[in-house]
Amino acid sequence: MSDKHQLRFALAALLAGLLWGYVRHRGDRRSSVHSALQGIEWFVAYGGAAALVTLAREFMERGAPEPPEGERVTHFRQVVTERTGTEG
């Protein structure tokens, strides 16, 4: 399974964990905290953290594209003209 598919699967597990945590602890006053912890636990358990690290590593290795050799833009010049409507 590719890292993108793994991340999608883990995100689905996160949403399911959020829902399950809320349903399971809906009577508790800290149900949102329990829900968030359950979602994070399922996200990590289904490989979400590893997929995020792998995708971040690939992104960093790709890096920014190299500028072409030759001319380099060092500054821009902006010319503003004002038209008043009285000119031909």
Buried (B, 14 or more C-beta within 10 A) or exposed (E): EEBEEBBBBBBBBBEBBBEBBBEEBEEEEEBEEBBBBBBBBBBBEBBBBBBBEBBEEEEEEEEEEEEEEEEEEEEEEEEEEEEEEEEE
